Amino acid sequence: MQIRAGSRDDVEQIAALHVDSWRTAYAGIMPDSYLSGPLGAEKLDLWRARTAEPDPATGLFVAVDGREITGFAYTTPRSDGRILLDNLHARPGRTGSGIGGRLLRHTLAWAAAEHGGRDLYLEVLSANTRAIAFYERHGATRTDERVCRFDQGFALPEVEYTWTAKALAARDMRVGVRTE
């Protein structure tokens, strides 16, 4: 498995993996009508927009096995000075195989190198206990709880997890980060 920067050429695979991941992870959590409905078109539009004009301040990384994208991570700077890890997904059926861990370590190292001095955080649905356990195993600290309101008309409780800038620097994972 290789981790490389994602690009416009990856949009269809990323969007399809994103949809498959949500349909698997959020079954019974999000409304079935949403997961089986407009999700595919929404994610394809999202990834087309995100890759249309690449922004060097964002990070899009894909895990590749041959020609197949088996996972991806996406970060973006926020107006409060922090970096948001907005997406981290491994292909359903391949979770637990190390893809997510490798992507996360790469992303944390990239954030420390490219955005030193800034915290990196994520938001995860409270009912997604598998993801919460994963982030806690990888050193994230719970920093907030709130309700996430979706444009599609539903709301779900979520928690925020953070790696502080100090914690990112202490991981000393900058060696070998490839962002090209």
N, C-alpha and C positions, 0 to 999 in steps of 0.2 A: 504494500500500500504506500502510495505517495501522497503528500499534502502539497498542494500548489495554490497559487492565487486563482480565483475564479474569474470568469470573463463572460461577455455576451454570448459566446459560443456554448456556454453551459446552461443557459437560461431554461431550456425545456426540461433538461434532466433535474436541475435544482427545483423547479416548480413542481414537477411530478413527485420528487422525493418529499418535498415539503407537504404536499397534499397527503401522500401515503402516511407520513409520520403523524400528522394531525389526526387523520381518520383512525389510526391505531391508538395513539396516546390519549386522545380526547373522547373516544367512544364511551358513552355513558356519562360524560362530563359536560360536553357541549351538546346543544340540540342536534338530534339526528338530521333534522331538515336542513340545517346549515352544513353539516359535514358531508351529506350526500348531495347537496345542491350546488350553490355558486362557488364553492371553495376553489375548485380547479381554475376557473377563469380569474378569480381574484388573485391567486398566487402567481399565475402566469403574468398578469398585468404588473403585479408588484415587482417581480424579478426583471421584467423588461425595463421598467422605470429605473430600478436600482443600478442596472448595468448600462443604460443608454449613454450616460456620460460619467465614466468612472471618476470617483473622488478619492484622491490619495489619502485623505483623512479617514476613510472607511476601510474596513478590512473584509474581504470576501475570500474564504479559503475552502477548498474542496478536497475531500479525501477520494483518491482515485485508485481503483483496482482494475488494471487494464484500461478499458475505455469507459467503464462504469463508474459513475459518481456514487460512492457509498455513504457519504456524509458531507455536511457543509456547516460552516460557521460564518456569521456576519456581525460586524460591529460598526457602530456609528457614533461620532461625538454628539453630545447633548449640550444644550444651552447652559446647563448648570455646571459645566466644566468636567463632567464625568463622561466615561465611554460606556455606551450601552451594548451589551452582548445581546442582540435582538433575536438571533437564531443560532441554535446548535442542534443539529439533527443527524442521527445515524439511520441508515435504511432499516425499516422494520424487517425483522428476521435476522438482522446482523447486529442488533443491540447486544451489549454485553461482550462484544468481541474486541474491544479496545479502540474502535473508531472514534467514539466520542471523547475518550480520554486523550487520545493523540491530538485530535482537533482542538480540544480545550487547552492543552499544554502549549500547542503552537500559538493559539490566539492570545493566551496570557503573556507569552514571551513577546509576541508582536506588539501587544499593547504597552508593555513595559519599555520596549525599544522605541516605538514610534510616538508614544504618548506618555513618556515618563512624568511622574509627578501627578498623574491623574488616576482616580479610582475607576475600576471597571465593575459594572453591576449588571444584573439581569432581573427580569420579572418572570415568575413561574406560577402557574395556577396552583392553588393550595391543594387541590385534589390530585395533582400529578406527583404522587409520593415517590415514584421511582426516580424522577428527575431531581426532586429535592434531595433524596439520599445521595445521588450522584454528585451534585454540587457540594454538598456538605463533605463528602469523602475527598473532594478536591480542594478543600480549604476555604470555601466561601462562607461568609458569615451572614446570618439573617439580619437585615437592617430595617425592614419595614413590612407592614401588612396593610392591604387596602382592597378595594373592590375595582376590578377591571370592567369597564363598560364597553361593550363591543358595538360597533356601528350597526350591526345586524339586529340590535334590539334586545340583547340579553346581557347580564352582568354576572361575573363569577369572582369569588375571592382569590386574591393572589398574594404572593410574598415576594419581597425583594431580597436578593443576596448580593453581597459585595466582596470584592477583593480590593483592599485599600492599596493606594500607590505604594505605601511602605511594604505591604505584603507582596506585591508584584515584584518590587525591586529585590526583596529578600529571596525570592524564588531563584534568582540569578539564572534565568533560562534564556538569556539573550543569545548565547552562542548557537550558531547554526540556524537561526531564523532566516527563512527565505521568503521574501514577500513579492518576488517578481512574478 
